[in-house]
Amino acid sequence: YLAGNNFDRGALVFTPGGQQGLAVIVGSSADKAGIKIGDIILSVNGEEVNPDQNLAYLISKYHPGDTISLKIIRDEKEIEVKAALN
């Protein structure tokens, strides 16, 4: 749930304490890509994140050194970021 909208797809970047370092580990691929708490990751290289294809499954298709494109919602805006997997 975000800004009055119910989402049935995507992966919410979340941590109970609200600490960025717990949800997005410092120095990780997500950190370097600028992923933040509250982002909703909608897709990986155009493949939708949903109950049948969760985020971990979609990312597992790639290898260290690959660069992936993530479509996310941040502050009610859809943006795209690149992440180099390490």
Stockholm file with secondary structure:
# STOCKHOLM 1.0

chainA/1-86         YLAGNNFDRGALVFTPGGQQGLAVIVGSSADKAGIKIGDIILSVNGEEVNPDQNLAYLISKYHPGDTISLKIIRDEKEIEVKAALN
#=GR chainA/1-86 SS CBTTBCCSSSEECCCTTCCHHHHSCTTSHHHHHTCCTTCEEEEETTEECBTTBCHHHHHTTSCTTCEEEEEEEETTEEEEEEEECC
#=GC SS_cons        CBTTBCCSSSEECCCTTCCHHHHSCTTSHHHHHTCCTTCEEEEETTEECBTTBCHHHHHTTSCTTCEEEEEEEETTEEEEEEEECC
//
